[in-house]
């Protein structure tokens, strides 16, 4: 891994100079050398500041567009991905005043997230932990609630485009169920009909 390698974003076209200062790259710089004991202790202020910068900047669209865990793991290695996932859980538990997690349990939670949600991104996990309250005690509970909420958001976006001449944005289409593509084609047909009618009227 180099300092200029895209980590969590799909931003291969960015220059190495701009990539060097992204919060996610800085976060990896501090997390990768940590032992699991150090990670669980959450004593590195540099990692904390990098994570906070990343956490506060993540939008739902970013979470959709970021590389998925199954695609990111071969690039960064499983151990690195596990540390990212584990640290997201550490920050959630610290923010909500929950008991510290032992290193062995922390690694198990991270492995659970990696195995159970390969089609989600690191930013999905961070977004899920950021928006949730203190009522959940396990990553499974948090992610179950998040995925249900995200599904509802997709349905809302789909309904908002249902009677629109515009097609669904690519970043939404990539996560749509198959039947939504039919609606997208209907929207395109609606646009074509409107264009044809406008041309006929002008003639």
Secondary structure, DSSP 8 states (H G I E B T S, - for coil): --TTS--SSS-TTS-HHHHTT-HHHHHHHHHTT--HHHHHHT--HHHHHHHHHHHHH--HHHHHHS-BHHHHHHHH-HHHHHHHHHHHHHHHHHHTT-----HHHHHHHHHHHHHH-TTSBHHHHHHHHHH--TT--SHHHHHHHHHHHHHHHHHHHHHHHHT-SS---HHHHTT--HHHHHHHHHHHHHHHHHHHHHHHHH-
